[in-house]
């Protein structure tokens, strides 16, 4: 599961992509203008950005190049109706990681998203293994000592994020930004409650919790 920004001025297309990737249990933010896309990229960290080539108020490659010039390293999948080799070259030279020509099949979109997310974590295998836990982001399963752990979607997303970032401390605010939708009305209490539920499901009785609390700082997953 990943937090993904979809930026396109076609609301129908945005809705289709949102439905398609939400079905894969990703957390989705959507914007319909180039200015909104620029603002989101300045303020928030995403695991993947799906960016249109042309907005009425901005040019996608220009947005992308500015983002890269300021150190942005999130994978970018560019969408466009342009299909010439020169156009593809321009988009990739602007900093795009991949290029998808409209119209496209939802299965191809999902395959490209999966490939970019795998590439971004540098993993040849999808499986994430820490202690007695094995998380499979493709099958959306978690096992503990070989037994399936039944997690709610938000619990799964939180666990996957923390397993991808071991030994890093995240505040409630940081976890809201990375795991919950940006426009969600969830609070710090939602994070605390989710962590508590997760611990009950994945911890082994009598052993130290895999997710530790740093008082007044946040949470850390310690392998």
Secondary structure as a PSIPRED ss2 file (coil, helix, strand):
# PSIPRED VFORMAT (PSIPRED V4.0)

   1 X C   1.000  0.000  0.000
   2 X C   1.000  0.000  0.000
   3 X E   0.000  0.000  1.000
   4 X E   0.000  0.000  1.000
   5 X E   0.000  0.000  1.000
   6 X E   0.000  0.000  1.000
   7 X E   0.000  0.000  1.000
   8 X C   1.000  0.000  0.000
   9 X C   1.000  0.000  0.000
  10 X C   1.000  0.000  0.000
  11 X H   0.000  1.000  0.000
  12 X H   0.000  1.000  0.000
  13 X H   0.000  1.000  0.000
  14 X H   0.000  1.000  0.000
  15 X H   0.000  1.000  0.000
  16 X H   0.000  1.000  0.000
  17 X H   0.000  1.000  0.000
  18 X H   0.000  1.000  0.000
  19 X H   0.000  1.000  0.000
  20 X H   0.000  1.000  0.000
  21 X H   0.000  1.000  0.000
  22 X H   0.000  1.000  0.000
  23 X C   1.000  0.000  0.000
  24 X C   1.000  0.000  0.000
  25 X C   1.000  0.000  0.000
  26 X C   1.000  0.000  0.000
  27 X E   0.000  0.000  1.000
  28 X E   0.000  0.000  1.000
  29 X E   0.000  0.000  1.000
  30 X E   0.000  0.000  1.000
  31 X E   0.000  0.000  1.000
  32 X C   1.000  0.000  0.000
  33 X C   1.000  0.000  0.000
  34 X H   0.000  1.000  0.000
  35 X H   0.000  1.000  0.000
  36 X H   0.000  1.000  0.000
  37 X H   0.000  1.000  0.000
  38 X H   0.000  1.000  0.000
  39 X H   0.000  1.000  0.000
  40 X H   0.000  1.000  0.000
  41 X H   0.000  1.000  0.000
  42 X H   0.000  1.000  0.000
  43 X H   0.000  1.000  0.000
  44 X C   1.000  0.000  0.000
  45 X C   1.000  0.000  0.000
  46 X C   1.000  0.000  0.000
  47 X C   1.000  0.000  0.000
  48 X E   0.000  0.000  1.000
  49 X E   0.000  0.000  1.000
  50 X E   0.000  0.000  1.000
  51 X E   0.000  0.000  1.000
  52 X E   0.000  0.000  1.000
  53 X C   1.000  0.000  0.000
  54 X E   0.000  0.000  1.000
  55 X E   0.000  0.000  1.000
  56 X C   1.000  0.000  0.000
  57 X C   1.000  0.000  0.000
  58 X E   0.000  0.000  1.000
  59 X E   0.000  0.000  1.000
  60 X H   0.000  1.000  0.000
  61 X H   0.000  1.000  0.000
  62 X H   0.000  1.000  0.000
  63 X H   0.000  1.000  0.000
  64 X H   0.000  1.000  0.000
  65 X H   0.000  1.000  0.000
  66 X H   0.000  1.000  0.000
  67 X H   0.000  1.000  0.000
  68 X H   0.000  1.000  0.000
  69 X H   0.000  1.000  0.000
  70 X C   1.000  0.000  0.000
  71 X C   1.000  0.000  0.000
  72 X C   1.000  0.000  0.000
  73 X C   1.000  0.000  0.000
  74 X C   1.000  0.000  0.000
  75 X E   0.000  0.000  1.000
  76 X E   0.000  0.000  1.000
  77 X E   0.000  0.000  1.000
  78 X E   0.000  0.000  1.000
  79 X E   0.000  0.000  1.000
  80 X E   0.000  0.000  1.000
  81 X C   1.000  0.000  0.000
  82 X C   1.000  0.000  0.000
  83 X C   1.000  0.000  0.000
  84 X C   1.000  0.000  0.000
  85 X H   0.000  1.000  0.000
  86 X H   0.000  1.000  0.000
  87 X H   0.000  1.000  0.000
  88 X H   0.000  1.000  0.000
  89 X H   0.000  1.000  0.000
  90 X H   0.000  1.000  0.000
  91 X H   0.000  1.000  0.000
  92 X H   0.000  1.000  0.000
  93 X H   0.000  1.000  0.000
  94 X C   1.000  0.000  0.000
  95 X C   1.000  0.000  0.000
  96 X C   1.000  0.000  0.000
  97 X C   1.000  0.000  0.000
  98 X E   0.000  0.000  1.000
  99 X E   0.000  0.000  1.000
 100 X E   0.000  0.000  1.000
 101 X E   0.000  0.000  1.000
 102 X C   1.000  0.000  0.000
 103 X C   1.000  0.000  0.000
 104 X C   1.000  0.000  0.000
 105 X C   1.000  0.000  0.000
 106 X H   0.000  1.000  0.000
 107 X H   0.000  1.000  0.000
 108 X H   0.000  1.000  0.000
 109 X H   0.000  1.000  0.000
 110 X H   0.000  1.000  0.000
 111 X H   0.000  1.000  0.000
 112 X H   0.000  1.000  0.000
 113 X H   0.000  1.000  0.000
 114 X H   0.000  1.000  0.000
 115 X H   0.000  1.000  0.000
 116 X H   0.000  1.000  0.000
 117 X H   0.000  1.000  0.000
 118 X H   0.000  1.000  0.000
 119 X H   0.000  1.000  0.000
 120 X H   0.000  1.000  0.000
 121 X C   1.000  0.000  0.000
 122 X C   1.000  0.000  0.000
 123 X C   1.000  0.000  0.000
 124 X C   1.000  0.000  0.000
 125 X C   1.000  0.000  0.000
 126 X C   1.000  0.000  0.000
 127 X E   0.000  0.000  1.000
 128 X E   0.000  0.000  1.000
 129 X E   0.000  0.000  1.000
 130 X E   0.000  0.000  1.000
 131 X C   1.000  0.000  0.000
 132 X C   1.000  0.000  0.000
 133 X E   0.000  0.000  1.000
 134 X E   0.000  0.000  1.000
 135 X E   0.000  0.000  1.000
 136 X E   0.000  0.000  1.000
 137 X C   1.000  0.000  0.000
 138 X C   1.000  0.000  0.000
 139 X C   1.000  0.000  0.000
 140 X C   1.000  0.000  0.000
 141 X E   0.000  0.000  1.000
 142 X E   0.000  0.000  1.000
 143 X E   0.000  0.000  1.000
 144 X E   0.000  0.000  1.000
 145 X C   1.000  0.000  0.000
 146 X C   1.000  0.000  0.000
 147 X E   0.000  0.000  1.000
 148 X E   0.000  0.000  1.000
 149 X C   1.000  0.000  0.000
 150 X C   1.000  0.000  0.000
 151 X C   1.000  0.000  0.000
 152 X C   1.000  0.000  0.000
 153 X H   0.000  1.000  0.000
 154 X H   0.000  1.000  0.000
 155 X H   0.000  1.000  0.000
 156 X H   0.000  1.000  0.000
 157 X H   0.000  1.000  0.000
 158 X H   0.000  1.000  0.000
 159 X H   0.000  1.000  0.000
 160 X H   0.000  1.000  0.000
 161 X H   0.000  1.000  0.000
 162 X H   0.000  1.000  0.000
 163 X H   0.000  1.000  0.000
 164 X H   0.000  1.000  0.000
 165 X C   1.000  0.000  0.000
 166 X C   1.000  0.000  0.000
 167 X C   1.000  0.000  0.000
 168 X C   1.000  0.000  0.000
 169 X E   0.000  0.000  1.000
 170 X E   0.000  0.000  1.000
 171 X C   1.000  0.000  0.000
 172 X H   0.000  1.000  0.000
 173 X H   0.000  1.000  0.000
 174 X H   0.000  1.000  0.000
 175 X H   0.000  1.000  0.000
 176 X H   0.000  1.000  0.000
 177 X H   0.000  1.000  0.000
 178 X H   0.000  1.000  0.000
 179 X H   0.000  1.000  0.000
 180 X C   1.000  0.000  0.000
 181 X C   1.000  0.000  0.000
 182 X C   1.000  0.000  0.000
 183 X C   1.000  0.000  0.000
 184 X C   1.000  0.000  0.000
 185 X C   1.000  0.000  0.000
 186 X C   1.000  0.000  0.000
 187 X C   1.000  0.000  0.000
 188 X H   0.000  1.000  0.000
 189 X H   0.000  1.000  0.000
 190 X H   0.000  1.000  0.000
 191 X H   0.000  1.000  0.000
 192 X H   0.000  1.000  0.000
 193 X H   0.000  1.000  0.000
 194 X H   0.000  1.000  0.000
 195 X H   0.000  1.000  0.000
 196 X H   0.000  1.000  0.000
 197 X H   0.000  1.000  0.000
 198 X H   0.000  1.000  0.000
 199 X H   0.000  1.000  0.000
 200 X H   0.000  1.000  0.000
 201 X H   0.000  1.000  0.000
 202 X H   0.000  1.000  0.000
 203 X C   1.000  0.000  0.000
 204 X C   1.000  0.000  0.000
 205 X C   1.000  0.000  0.000
 206 X C   1.000  0.000  0.000
 207 X C   1.000  0.000  0.000
 208 X C   1.000  0.000  0.000
 209 X C   1.000  0.000  0.000
 210 X C   1.000  0.000  0.000
 211 X E   0.000  0.000  1.000
 212 X E   0.000  0.000  1.000
 213 X E   0.000  0.000  1.000
 214 X E   0.000  0.000  1.000
 215 X C   1.000  0.000  0.000
 216 X C   1.000  0.000  0.000
 217 X C   1.000  0.000  0.000
 218 X E   0.000  0.000  1.000
 219 X E   0.000  0.000  1.000
 220 X E   0.000  0.000  1.000
 221 X E   0.000  0.000  1.000
 222 X C   1.000  0.000  0.000
 223 X C   1.000  0.000  0.000
